Amino acid sequence: MKTVDDLREALDYPFDAPAPDPAAIIAGGRRRRAARRALVGSGVAGAVAVAVLANGAPSRHDGRPDLTDGAPNPVLVAATAPLTRTAPDRFDPLTRTLNIGWIPAGLIDQQAEITPWSQTYSGFDASHVNGGPDVGLVVEVLAKGRPVSDLSDGALGLPLLAVSHPTEPVNGQPAECLSAPEAPRSCPAIRWQYAPGSWARVSYAGSVGTAPETADAVARRVAESVSLTAGEPVRLPFTLTGAPAAMKAARTRVDIYQSGSTGINGERWSASIDLVTSDSDLQNSGDPSRLSIETMQRPDDPSGRIGRDNAPNTTAAGHPAWRQNDGGALVVWGINGTRTVVEYRNHPGDAETMFADVHVLPTPDDPAHWVAVQ
């Protein structure tokens, strides 16, 4: 998802760096977090709404706003059938079961993340600009029995300090609007029980729903299209053998950018998996010991390098690589045009040994041709 946690993760970089100033980092982080929460939470109540309220939105003959259709990337969501009527106590991070039948047009940066406790689909809207409000769509479903507090508190379109109030059911299930305190009749975010004991939430702010009534209509239409299916495998640009293949998946995440759009490091796509050795680590929804493997590809740059990379200090599989001093992280460039990272988190380990069992696909360019992790 596009949340404060993403910023923390982006800053959690294993490479050598100057000695940090903890006090300055904490102070700066608090300032950035407050600013980002204000931007993310502002939804249509922020700068986007100011430009749009005067425009209004066209309506259909039944009085409901016209909405422009989009479609989620099929690599990120499950197919439509068969549908399930219940939610599991735990999701399998290697299996996509979240289906979203409709999204608004204009989402150029789409992402899916699966953990044992939640599945999330999100995307930045094309109207997003660096330094401006974060606008887009987030759909999050929790496993059965997980508390509402597990839903992230910084989703795109989610009002800051949101106030909940009842609204019409979603597919016959109890639902509530999450509104900005200053706009209590708006509904840019909807939270509902998509199955008994199982919560979901949709939030939206973007170019299709720029007026409050259209943002509300987008959120409701997306919510009404959400369901779980029997599932299909998550597909990644690499396969695993040996020790990594024997570990348990704790998280998968895939980011895909449409033509003409790239990620923060100029990547066209990135994909990652977190692996743990024990069920106790899998149960830990915080930050357990884990092995993280990530691959990304920059268009038209077969070197795979990004601006913040250190100079190579070793080779791996015949490719230039950088090895962390303690062996806990390894970055390898240029394998079929990719940048691949193997990193231990909160646990000592030999990333170079694990890398030998990570096999990037011969032609990983198109996510539609990725394969199930093996």
NORBELBEL-V574951 format. One record per pair of residues at least 24 apart in sequence whose ideal C-beta (glycine too) atoms are under 10 Angstrom apart, sorted by the first residue. I is the first residue (numbers start at 1). J is the second residue. D is the distance in whole Angstrom. If there is no record, write none. Layout:
I,J,D
I,J,D
This chain:
1,111,7
1,112,10
1,113,6
1,118,10
1,120,5
1,121,9
1,122,5
1,136,10
1,138,6
1,139,10
1,140,7
1,152,6
1,154,8
1,155,6
1,156,8
1,253,9
2,36,10
2,40,8
2,109,8
2,111,8
2,122,6
2,123,8
2,124,6
2,128,9
2,134,6
2,135,10
2,136,7
2,137,10
2,138,7
2,152,10
2,154,8
2,155,8
2,156,6
2,255,10
3,36,9
3,37,9
3,40,7
3,120,10
3,122,9
3,134,9
3,138,8
3,152,5
3,153,8
3,154,4
3,155,6
3,156,8
3,158,10
4,29,9
4,32,8
4,33,5
4,34,10
4,36,6
4,37,7
4,40,8
4,152,9
4,153,8
4,154,5
5,152,7
5,153,10
5,154,8
6,36,10
6,111,9
6,122,10
6,154,9
6,264,9
7,32,7
7,33,8
7,36,7
7,154,9
7,264,10
8,32,10
8,33,9
9,253,10
9,272,10
9,292,10
10,264,7
10,265,9
12,287,10
12,292,10
12,343,9
12,345,8
13,308,7
13,309,10
13,310,10
13,329,9
13,341,10
13,343,10
14,292,10
14,310,10
14,322,9
14,324,5
14,326,10
14,328,7
14,329,4
14,330,9
14,331,8
14,341,8
14,343,6
14,344,9
14,345,9
14,351,9
15,308,7
15,309,7
15,310,5
15,322,7
15,324,7
15,329,8
15,331,8
16,310,6
16,313,10
16,322,9
16,324,8
16,325,7
17,308,9
17,310,9
33,154,9
36,134,7
36,154,7
37,153,8
37,154,6
37,158,10
37,160,6
37,161,9
38,133,9
38,160,6
39,131,9
39,132,8
39,133,5
39,134,5
39,135,9
39,154,10
39,156,10
39,160,9
40,133,8
40,134,5
40,135,9
40,136,10
40,138,10
40,152,10
40,153,9
40,154,5
40,155,7
40,156,6
40,157,8
40,158,7
40,159,10
40,160,8
40,203,9
40,205,9
41,133,9
41,134,9
41,153,9
41,154,7
41,155,9
41,156,10
41,157,9
41,158,6
41,159,5
41,160,3
41,161,7
41,162,8
41,180,8
41,189,10
41,203,10
41,205,10
42,133,5
42,134,9
42,135,9
42,157,9
42,158,10
42,159,7
42,160,7
42,180,8
42,205,8
43,133,8
43,134,9
43,135,8
43,155,10
43,156,8
43,157,5
43,158,7
43,159,5
43,160,8
43,162,9
43,178,10
43,179,10
43,180,7
43,183,9
43,186,8
43,188,5
43,189,8
43,203,7
43,204,8
43,205,4
43,206,9
43,209,9
43,212,9
43,215,7
43,219,10
44,133,9
44,135,9
44,157,8
44,159,9
44,180,9
44,183,8
44,186,7
44,188,6
44,204,9
44,205,5
44,206,9
44,209,7
44,210,7
44,211,8
44,212,6
44,213,10
44,214,9
44,215,5
44,216,9
45,133,9
45,159,6
45,160,8
45,179,9
45,180,5
45,181,9
45,182,7
45,183,6
45,186,8
45,188,8
45,205,9
45,212,8
45,215,10
46,132,9
46,133,5
46,134,9
46,135,9
46,159,10
46,160,9
46,180,9
46,205,8
47,132,6
47,133,5
47,135,10
48,125,9
48,127,7
48,128,9
48,132,8
48,133,6
48,134,10
48,135,6
48,157,10
48,205,6
48,206,8
48,207,9
48,209,9
48,210,6
48,215,9
49,133,9
49,180,10
49,183,9
49,186,9
49,188,10
49,205,8
49,210,7
49,211,8
49,212,7
49,215,8
51,127,9
51,210,7
52,127,10
52,207,9
52,209,9
52,210,3
52,211,5
52,212,9
52,214,9
52,215,9
53,210,8
53,211,6
53,212,7
54,211,9
55,210,7
55,211,6
55,214,10
56,210,9
56,211,6
56,212,10
56,213,8
56,214,9
57,208,9
57,209,8
57,210,7
57,211,4
57,212,9
57,213,6
57,214,4
57,215,9
57,217,8
58,211,10
58,214,9
59,213,8
59,214,9
59,217,10
63,213,10
64,213,9
64,214,10
64,217,6
64,220,10
64,221,9
65,208,9
65,209,8
65,211,8
65,213,6
65,214,4
65,215,9
65,216,8
65,217,5
65,218,9
65,221,10
66,208,10
66,214,8
66,217,9
67,102,8
67,104,6
67,105,8
67,208,6
67,209,8
67,214,7
67,217,6
67,218,6
67,221,6
67,222,10
68,104,6
68,105,4
68,106,7
68,207,9
68,208,5
68,209,10
68,214,10
68,218,10
69,102,7
69,103,8
69,104,8
69,105,6
69,208,9
69,221,10
70,102,8
70,103,5
70,104,5
70,105,4
70,106,7
70,107,6
70,110,10
70,123,9
70,137,9
70,208,8
70,222,10
71,100,9
71,101,9
71,102,8
71,103,7
71,105,9
71,107,9
71,110,10
72,98,10
72,99,9
72,100,5
72,101,9
72,102,9
72,103,5
72,107,8
72,110,7
72,112,9
72,121,6
72,123,8
72,137,9
72,139,9
72,222,10
72,225,10
73,103,10
73,107,9
73,110,5
73,111,9
73,112,8
73,121,9
73,123,9
73,254,9
73,256,5
73,257,10
73,258,8
73,269,10
73,367,8
73,368,9
74,232,10
74,367,9
74,368,8
75,110,9
75,112,8
75,234,9
75,235,6
75,236,10
75,254,7
75,256,6
75,269,9
75,271,10
75,366,9
75,367,5
75,368,6
75,369,10
75,370,7
76,100,9
76,110,6
76,111,7
76,112,4
76,113,10
76,121,6
76,122,10
76,123,9
76,234,9
76,235,10
76,254,6
76,255,9
76,256,7
76,367,9
77,101,9
77,103,9
77,110,9
77,112,7
77,119,9
77,121,6
77,139,9
77,226,10
77,229,9
77,232,10
78,112,10
78,119,9
78,227,9
78,228,8
78,229,4
78,230,8
78,231,6
78,232,5
78,233,10
78,234,10
79,229,6
79,230,9
79,231,9
79,232,6
80,225,10
80,227,8
80,229,7
81,227,10
81,229,7
81,230,8
82,229,7
82,230,5
82,231,10
83,227,5
83,228,7
83,229,6
83,230,8
84,195,8
84,227,8
84,228,5
84,229,6
84,230,6
84,231,9
85,195,7
85,196,9
85,227,9
85,228,8
86,144,7
86,195,5
86,196,7
86,197,9
86,198,8
86,228,8
87,119,10
87,141,7
87,142,8
87,143,6
87,144,4
87,145,9
87,146,9
87,193,9
87,194,7
87,195,4
87,196,8
87,197,7
87,198,4
87,199,9
87,200,9
87,228,6
88,116,9
88,143,6
88,144,6
88,145,10
88,195,10
88,198,9
88,228,8
88,231,10
89,116,9
89,117,10
89,143,6
89,144,5
89,145,6
89,146,9
89,197,9
89,198,10
90,115,9
90,116,5
90,117,7
90,143,6
90,144,9
90,145,9
90,146,9
90,282,8
90,283,9
91,115,7
91,116,6
91,117,7
91,118,7
91,119,6
91,141,9
91,142,9
91,143,5
91,144,10
91,228,9
91,231,9
92,116,8
92,231,8
92,233,9
92,234,9
92,248,10
92,249,7
92,252,10
93,117,10
93,119,9
93,234,7
93,248,9
93,249,4
93,250,6
93,251,5
93,252,5
93,253,9
93,273,8
93,274,8
93,275,10
93,282,9
93,373,10
94,231,10
94,233,6
94,234,5
94,235,10
94,236,9
94,248,10
94,249,5
94,252,7
94,273,8
94,372,7
94,373,6
95,119,10
95,229,10
95,230,9
95,231,4
95,232,7
95,233,6
95,234,7
95,249,9
95,252,9
95,372,9
96,121,10
96,228,10
96,229,8
96,231,6
96,232,6
96,233,7
96,234,6
96,235,9
96,252,9
96,254,10
97,141,9
97,227,9
97,228,5
97,229,5
97,230,7
97,231,4
97,232,8
98,139,7
98,140,9
98,141,6
98,200,9
98,226,7
98,227,8
98,228,7
98,229,8
98,231,9
99,225,8
99,226,7
99,227,5
99,228,7
99,229,5
99,231,10
99,232,10
100,137,9
100,139,6
100,141,10
100,202,9
100,222,7
100,223,10
100,225,6
100,226,6
100,227,8
101,221,9
101,222,9
101,224,8
101,225,3
101,226,8
101,227,7
102,218,9
102,221,6
102,222,6
102,223,10
102,224,8
102,225,4
102,226,9
103,137,6
103,139,8
103,202,10
103,204,9
103,208,9
103,218,9
103,221,9
103,222,6
103,225,8
104,136,10
104,137,7
104,204,7
104,206,6
104,207,8
104,208,4
104,209,7
104,214,9
104,215,10
104,217,9
104,218,5
104,219,10
104,221,8
104,222,8
105,206,9
105,207,8
105,208,6
106,135,9
106,136,9
106,137,9
106,206,6
106,207,5
106,208,6
106,209,10
107,135,10
107,136,6
107,137,6
107,204,10
107,206,7
107,207,10
107,208,9
107,258,8
108,136,9
108,256,10
108,257,7
108,258,5
108,259,9
108,260,8
108,261,4
108,262,10
109,136,8
109,255,7
109,256,8
109,257,5
109,258,8
109,261,6
109,262,9
109,263,7
110,136,9
110,137,9
110,254,9
110,255,8
110,256,5
110,257,8
110,258,8
111,136,10
111,138,9
111,253,7
111,254,7
111,255,5
111,256,7
111,257,10
111,263,10
111,270,9
112,139,10
112,234,8
112,252,8
112,253,7
112,254,5
112,255,8
112,256,9
112,271,10
113,140,9
113,251,7
113,252,7
113,253,4
113,254,8
113,255,9
113,272,9
114,234,7
114,249,9
114,250,10
114,251,7
114,252,5
114,253,8
114,254,9
114,273,10
115,143,9
115,150,10
115,249,9
115,250,7
115,251,5
115,252,8
115,253,9
115,274,9
115,282,9
115,285,7
116,143,7
116,146,10
116,248,9
116,249,9
116,250,7
116,251,8
116,282,6
116,283,8
116,284,10
116,285,8
117,142,6
117,143,5
117,145,9
117,146,5
117,150,6
117,251,10
117,283,10
117,285,6
118,142,5
118,143,7
118,146,7
118,150,7
118,151,8
118,152,9
118,199,10
118,200,10
118,251,10
118,285,9
119,143,8
119,200,9
119,228,8
120,151,10
120,152,8
120,155,9
120,201,10
120,253,9
121,202,10
121,222,10
121,226,9
122,152,10
122,155,7
122,156,6
122,157,10
122,203,9
122,255,10
123,156,8
123,204,10
123,206,9
123,255,10
123,256,9
123,257,10
123,258,10
124,156,7
124,206,8
124,257,9
124,261,8
125,156,8
125,157,9
125,204,9
125,205,8
125,206,3
125,207,5
125,208,8
125,209,9
125,210,10
126,206,8
126,207,6
126,208,10
126,258,9
126,260,10
126,261,8
127,205,9
127,206,6
127,207,4
127,208,10
127,210,8
128,156,9
128,205,10
128,206,8
128,207,9
128,261,10
130,264,10
133,157,10
133,205,7
134,205,8
135,204,9
135,205,5
135,206,5
135,207,8
135,209,9
135,210,9
135,215,10
136,203,9
136,204,7
136,205,7
136,206,6
136,207,10
137,202,7
137,203,7
137,204,5
137,205,8
137,206,7
137,208,9
137,209,9
137,218,8
137,219,9
137,222,7
138,189,9
138,201,8
138,202,7
138,203,5
138,204,8
138,205,10
138,222,10
139,200,7
139,201,8
139,202,5
139,203,8
139,204,9
139,219,10
139,222,6
139,223,8
139,225,9
139,226,6
140,191,9
140,199,9
140,200,7
140,201,5
140,202,8
140,203,9
140,226,10
141,194,6
141,195,9
141,198,7
141,199,8
141,200,4
141,201,8
141,202,10
141,226,7
141,227,9
141,228,7
142,193,10
142,194,9
142,197,10
142,198,6
142,199,5
142,200,7
142,201,9
143,197,10
143,198,7
143,199,9
144,195,7
144,196,8
144,197,5
144,198,5
144,199,9
145,197,6
145,198,8
145,199,10
146,197,9
146,198,8
146,199,7
146,285,9
147,199,8
148,176,10
148,191,7
148,193,10
148,199,5
148,201,8
149,199,10
150,199,8
150,285,8
151,178,10
151,189,10
151,191,7
151,199,7
151,200,9
151,201,5
151,203,10
152,201,9
152,203,10
155,189,8
155,201,7
155,202,9
155,203,5
155,204,9
156,188,10
156,189,10
156,203,6
156,204,7
156,205,6
156,206,8
157,188,5
157,189,6
157,202,8
157,203,4
157,204,4
157,205,4
157,206,7
157,209,8
157,215,7
157,218,9
157,219,8
158,188,8
158,189,5
158,191,10
158,201,8
158,202,10
158,203,4
158,204,9
158,205,9
159,183,8
159,186,8
159,187,10
159,188,6
159,189,7
159,203,8
159,205,9
162,188,9
162,189,7
162,191,9
162,203,9
164,189,9
164,191,7
167,191,9
167,192,9
167,216,9
167,219,10
167,220,8
168,192,10
168,220,8
169,193,9
169,224,10
170,194,7
170,200,8
170,202,9
170,219,10
170,220,7
170,222,10
170,223,5
170,224,6
170,225,10
170,226,8
171,195,10
171,223,8
171,224,6
171,225,9
171,226,8
171,227,8
173,198,9
173,200,9
173,223,10
175,200,9
175,201,10
175,220,9
175,223,7
175,224,10
176,201,10
177,216,8
177,219,9
177,220,9
178,202,10
178,203,7
178,219,9
179,212,10
179,216,9
180,212,10
183,212,7
185,212,8
185,216,9
186,212,5
186,213,9
186,215,7
186,216,6
186,219,10
187,212,8
187,213,9
187,215,8
187,216,4
187,217,9
187,219,6
187,220,7
188,212,7
188,214,10
188,215,5
188,216,6
188,218,8
188,219,6
189,215,9
189,216,9
189,219,6
189,223,9
190,216,9
190,219,5
190,220,6
190,222,8
190,223,5
190,224,9
190,226,10
191,223,9
192,223,7
192,224,10
192,226,9
194,223,8
194,226,6
194,227,7
194,228,8
195,227,9
195,228,7
198,228,9
200,226,6
200,227,10
200,228,10
201,226,10
202,226,7
232,372,9
233,370,10
233,371,8
233,372,4
233,373,8
233,374,10
234,271,9
234,273,8
234,370,9
234,372,7
234,373,7
235,271,9
235,367,7
235,368,9
235,369,9
235,370,4
235,371,6
235,372,6
235,373,8
236,271,5
236,272,8
236,273,7
236,293,9
236,295,8
236,360,10
236,361,9
236,364,9
236,367,9
236,370,6
236,371,7
236,372,8
236,373,5
236,374,10
237,269,8
237,270,9
237,271,5
237,295,5
237,296,9
237,297,8
237,336,9
237,338,7
237,340,9
237,360,6
237,361,5
237,363,9
237,364,4
237,365,9
237,366,9
237,367,7
237,369,9
237,370,5
237,371,8
238,271,8
238,272,10
238,273,9
238,293,7
238,294,10
238,295,6
238,335,9
238,336,10
238,338,9
238,340,7
238,358,6
238,359,6
238,360,5
238,361,6
238,364,8
238,370,9
238,371,9
238,373,8
238,374,10
239,357,9
239,358,8
239,359,5
239,360,9
239,361,8
239,370,10
239,371,6
239,372,8
239,373,6
239,374,5
240,273,8
240,275,8
240,293,8
240,354,9
240,357,6
240,358,6
240,359,7
240,373,6
240,374,7
241,356,9
241,357,5
241,358,8
241,359,7
241,374,8
242,353,9
242,354,8
242,356,7
242,357,4
242,358,9
243,275,9
243,277,9
243,291,9
243,349,10
243,353,8
243,354,6
243,356,9
243,357,6
244,273,9
244,275,6
244,291,7
244,293,7
244,342,9
244,354,6
244,355,9
244,356,10
244,357,5
244,358,7
244,373,9
245,275,9
245,357,7
245,358,10
245,373,8
245,374,7
246,275,9
246,277,9
246,357,10
247,273,9
247,274,9
247,275,4
247,276,6
247,277,6
247,278,9
247,281,10
247,282,10
247,290,9
247,291,7
247,354,9
248,274,10
248,275,7
248,276,5
248,277,7
248,278,8
248,279,7
248,281,8
248,282,5
248,290,10
249,273,6
249,274,7
249,275,6
249,276,8
249,282,9
249,373,8
250,274,5
250,275,6
250,276,5
250,281,7
250,282,6
250,283,10
250,284,9
250,285,10
250,288,7
250,289,10
250,290,6
250,291,9
250,292,9
251,275,9
251,276,9
251,282,10
251,290,8
251,292,9
252,373,8
253,294,9
254,367,7
254,370,9
255,296,8
255,367,10
256,367,6
256,368,10
257,299,9
259,299,9
260,299,10
262,298,7
262,299,7
263,296,8
263,298,9
263,306,10
264,306,9
265,296,7
265,298,7
265,305,10
265,306,4
265,307,7
265,308,8
265,309,9
265,339,8
266,296,9
266,297,10
266,298,5
266,299,8
266,300,10
266,301,7
266,306,7
266,307,8
267,295,10
267,296,4
267,297,6
267,298,5
267,299,8
267,301,9
267,304,10
267,306,8
267,338,9
267,339,8
268,296,8
268,297,6
268,298,7
268,299,5
268,300,9
268,301,10
268,365,8
268,366,10
268,367,9
269,295,9
269,296,7
269,297,6
269,298,10
269,299,9
269,338,10
269,364,9
269,365,9
269,366,9
269,367,6
269,370,9
270,294,6
270,295,7
270,296,4
270,297,8
270,298,10
270,338,10
270,339,9
270,341,10
271,295,6
271,296,8
271,297,9
271,338,10
271,364,9
271,367,8
271,370,8
272,296,9
272,341,8
272,343,10
273,358,10
273,373,7
274,343,10
274,345,8
275,354,9
275,373,10
276,345,10
276,347,9
277,347,9
277,349,10
281,346,9
281,347,9
286,346,10
287,345,7
287,346,6
288,345,8
288,346,7
288,347,9
289,344,8
289,345,7
289,346,5
289,347,4
289,348,9
289,349,9
290,343,9
290,344,8
290,345,5
290,346,7
290,347,7
290,349,10
291,328,10
291,342,7
291,343,7
291,344,6
291,345,8
291,347,8
291,349,7
291,351,8
291,354,6
292,329,9
292,341,7
292,342,8
292,343,5
292,344,8
292,345,6
292,351,10
293,340,7
293,341,7
293,342,5
293,343,8
293,351,9
293,354,8
293,355,8
293,357,10
293,358,6
293,373,10
294,331,10
294,338,10
294,339,8
294,340,7
294,341,5
294,342,8
294,343,8
295,332,10
295,335,8
295,336,9
295,338,5
295,339,7
295,340,5
295,341,8
295,342,10
295,358,8
295,360,6
295,361,9
295,364,7
296,338,7
296,339,5
296,340,8
296,341,9
296,364,10
297,336,8
297,337,6
297,338,5
297,339,7
297,340,10
297,360,10
297,364,6
297,365,7
297,367,10
298,337,8
298,338,9
298,339,7
299,337,9
299,365,9
300,337,9
301,334,10
301,337,7
301,339,9
302,333,9
302,334,6
302,335,10
302,336,8
302,337,4
302,338,9
303,333,6
303,334,6
303,337,8
303,338,10
303,339,8
304,331,9
304,332,8
304,333,4
304,334,5
304,335,7
304,336,9
304,337,6
304,338,5
304,339,4
304,340,8
305,331,9
305,333,5
305,334,8
305,339,7
306,331,10
306,333,9
306,339,6
309,333,8
309,339,8
314,352,8
316,340,9
316,342,9
316,351,10
316,352,7
316,355,6
316,356,8
316,358,10
317,355,8
317,356,8
317,358,9
317,359,10
317,360,9
321,352,8
321,355,8
323,350,10
323,351,8
323,352,6
323,355,10
324,351,7
324,352,10
326,350,10
326,351,9
327,351,6
327,352,6
327,353,9
328,352,10
330,354,8
330,355,5
330,358,10
331,355,10
332,358,9
332,360,9
335,359,9
335,360,5
335,361,10
335,362,10
335,364,9
336,360,5
336,361,7
336,362,6
336,363,7
336,364,6
336,365,8
337,363,9
337,364,8
337,365,7
338,364,6
338,365,9
